[in-house]
Amino acid sequence: MTSNLSNHKSKYFLIPYIGAAIIGVSIIPFAYTTLKSFISPSNYIQSSNDLWAAGNYKAALDAVNTAIKLDSKNPQLYIDRAQVREKLGDEQGALQDCNKAIELDPKSSIAYAVRAKFRSKLGDNQGALQDSNIAIKLAPEFYGGYSNRGFARRNLGDTEGYLQDFNKAIQLNAKNPTAHYNRAWVRYDLGDNQGAIKDWQQAANLYLQQGDTKEYLEAIEKIKLIQ
């Protein structure tokens, strides 16, 4: 069976949310050494975690806003808030938070990778490409930088570059289902239907392992449409 999948939608890379300080490519719990009182940012981060998991993004935003008031110099909190704002449809606000995170930590590869995503979604593909290149330079083993550069390259018409970046992202993290899902679209665009089916099947398998039934079924549906 064949189908027209020309109006496809790839999935942007999402930084694992929330309440973790990311140094290089490692994720470690926040350690608050200066705030010893009962009211601490970590309390609100945990609350925001729980609200995020429950899909209550407005309340999650309130919690992370409070955490920022208590620890306004922590760049990771602005990255966290950017992702909550994205869920609420405030991509300009998310971009501003990324700018603030970079102002506080100009060597944060995560901040540049996340800002690249929002720049790309807002149509600034050259800016997204520049941010992705910086993210990759700062952390060449972090797969998210390649994933988001791939989107910028695709939007700029560089399909081969898009494929190269997702090949690299998968090389660095073969267990990321979203990278396989997105590479499937590149292969489909290049006429490689069998390669696309293989990637969608791998994405489906990984989504299922993670317990994400919705994304699993979506990947399986793509396979059915081009078989």
Disulfide bonds with the S-S distance in Angstrom:
none
